[in-house]
Amino acid sequence: MVRLRGGVAVAALVLVAAVSGCEPGTEGSAGPADNPGGGGPALAAAESLTVKGRAPKTGYDREEFGSPWADTDSNDCDTRDDILQRDLEDVKFRDGDCRVASGVLDPDPYTGEDVSFVRGRSQIDIDHIVALSDAWQKGAQKWDDSKRIALANDPLNLLAVDAGTNRGKGDGDAATWLPPNKAYRCTYVAAQVAVKKKYELWVTSAEQSAMKRVLSGCPDQKLPSGGNPTKAPARFHAD
């Protein structure tokens, strides 16, 4: 049984349906070919994002977003284990009910295939839906530590996925990378829009065009919400 804690429970409600895929013409359908000319809340949000050029990557370092998987929701589990608990099926724990020992991603949203998780031999990554490097180049370089740490650990921006596919994504945005699983693309792009809107990140012209192209095929696509506050607790600092 997957256990939900603190703020993770809110995001879980938003993303549970996403992991299961979707049918054409419903929330999260495959793309423009299925239902051309549609529009919906996620598309409207994409159209409202600020459009600017990509800033230089100068100064980017993962440490600018704090220590990986900080327990910003103060539930005594690190963020990685929170997301594994939320997204995996048949979860088994090591030493209590926090540290995930094994489970199954059923299915992986990026490929549509089942992927097993075994701690220490994991084929699963926790993806930042909006990559931290991408965020850095679109506004986050001007933030304080608290907001960057919040983004890096916000369940709204995190998803358990197939490791190999995720590493192929790199820090791509919607203009350069979309999940191979076409049935998940609307849900994925809507999540990127939600994160960028929540954290007031901008998009490039090409990125916004790609978002609109995908979301125009999902007339009922809702905008995900929830997650953690956009400021981490004061005890957290970036190096």
N, C-alpha and C positions, 0 to 999 in steps of 0.2 A: 504493500500500500504506500502511495506517495504521501508524505507528510508536508503540510504547508505551514509556514511560520510567518508571523508579522506581516510586513508589507508585501512579502512574496505572494501571499494568498490573493491579493488584488490583481496582480499581473497574471497569475495563473488562470484566473477566470477569463481574462481577455484572450490568452493564448491557447487554452485547451483545444478549442475548436480548430485553431489554425493548424495544429500538428496533424490533425486527422485528414487534411485535404478538403476539397470542396468540389461541388458539381457545377457545370456551366450554368450561368445565369443566376447563381446565388452568390452570397458573400464570399469573396476570395476566389472567383472563377479564374480560368487560366489566362485570358488576355483578350486583346481587341478582336481577334477572329471569332470569339464566341458571342460577343454582344457589342458590336460597334456602335459608337455614338452615345454610350451611356454616360452617367455622371452620378456622383454620390458624395457623402461626407468626406471620404478620404481624398477624392479628387479635388474637392473644393479646398481642402486644407493644403494640398500640394500646390494649388494655384496661388495660395496666399503667402507662400514662403518667400522670403527675401532672396533675390537673385543677384549674385555678385561673382566676380572671378575668384578662382582658387588662389589663396595666399601661399607664399613659399612654405615649404616644410621645415625651414630653418628653425633650429631649437627644439624640434620634436624629440621627446624621449618618453618611453612608457612610464618612467618614474615621475613624470610631470602629472600623472593621473593617480599617484599614490601607490602604495603596496598592492600587488594583485590580490583581489578577492577579500578586501577588508570587510569586516562585519559591521557595515554602516547601519544596519537595521537593529543592531544590538540584541540579536536573538541567540547569541552564543554559538552560531554556526557561521563559517565563512560563506561568502557569496557563492562560490563555486558549488559547494555542497547544497546550498539552498536551491540552486537552479537544477542540479541533478535530481534532487528530491521532487521538484515540481514537474520535470519533463520526462523522467524515466518511468517505466512500468516495472513491476516485480522487483522493487527496490529492497535490497538487503543492506544492513548497516554493520559497521565495525565499531565496537565499543560504545554502545548507546544508540541514540536515534538521530545522530547528526552526520557522522562521517560515512558517506555512501561507499559500500564495498562493491556492489554490483547492481546491475539492472539492465533493462532493454529499452532502447529508443524505438518505439513501435508506432509509426515509422519515423525515420529521420526526415524532417521536413524538406531538406534540400535535395534529397535523392529519391524519396519515397520508399526506401528500403529499410528493413529492420537492421539495427546496429547494436551489438552487445557492448556493455560497459563492464570492465573488471578493473578495479583500482590497481594501478601500477602497470597495466597493459592496455591502457585505454585507447579505443579507436574513436573516442568522442571528445570534441572540443566544446567549450562554452564560447560561442561567437558573440562579439559586439556587433549587433545588427548595423548600427552606424559605427564604423571602425574608428578607433581613437585617433589614428593618424588623419583620417578624413575630417574628423571633428576639429582637430588642431588647425587644419588648413582652412576651416570655414567658421572660425569664430573663437574656438576654445583657447587659442594661444593668448587671448586677452583676458581670460577668466582668472579668478583666484583659485587656490588649491581646493577649496571646499566644493565648488561647482564641478571641477574636473573629476574629483574623487566620486562625487555623486553620480555623474554620468557613467563612469567606469563600473559602478556597482549597482546600477538601476535595473531591476528585473524587466522593466519595459524595454530595455536595450540589450537583453541577454537571452540566448537560446542555445540549448544543447543540440549539437549537430554532428554529422559525420566529419571526422577530423581532416581527412584528405581533401574533401570538397571545400571545407572552410579554408584550408591553407591555399587552395587555388584562388579563392576570393581575394586574399590579401587585404589591402585597404581600399578596394574598389567601391565606387558608389553605384547608383542605379544605372548610370550611363555606361559603365564598363563591366558590370557583373550582375547577373541575376541567377537565382537557383536553377539548376538543371531541371528540377521538378516543376514543370510549367503550372501545375495545379496549385502551387504554393506562391506563385509570384505576386498575386494581388495582395495576399496577406503580408508577405515580406515587404513589399513597397509601402503598404499602409503603415507598417510598423516603423519603417525609416522616416516616413513623413511625421508620424506621431512624435518620435524622438526629436527630430529637428525642430518641430514646432514647440515642443515642451521646453527645450533648452535654447531656443532662439538662435539656432545655427542657420546659416544661409546655404543655398544650393547654387550650383552653376547653371547656366542656361541649358547645357546639354543634359544635365542631371534632371532638371525640372521637366524637360521635354520627355525624357525616358519615363519618369514617374507618371506623367499625364497619359502617355501612350499605354502603359500597363493598366492604370486605374480606369481609363475610359472603357475598358472591357468588363468592369465589375460595377454595375450601376447601383448595387446595394452595399458596396464595401464600406464598412464603418471604420472610424478612426479609433485605434486602440487607446486606452487611457489607463491611469493608475500608475503603479510603480512607487518609487521612493521620492521624497522631497528633492528638490534641485540643489540643496545645500547639505553636505555631509556634516555630522556632528563635529563640534570644535576640536575634539581630541584627535582627529585625523589630520595628517599633514603630508604633503608630497615632499620627496627628498630634493 
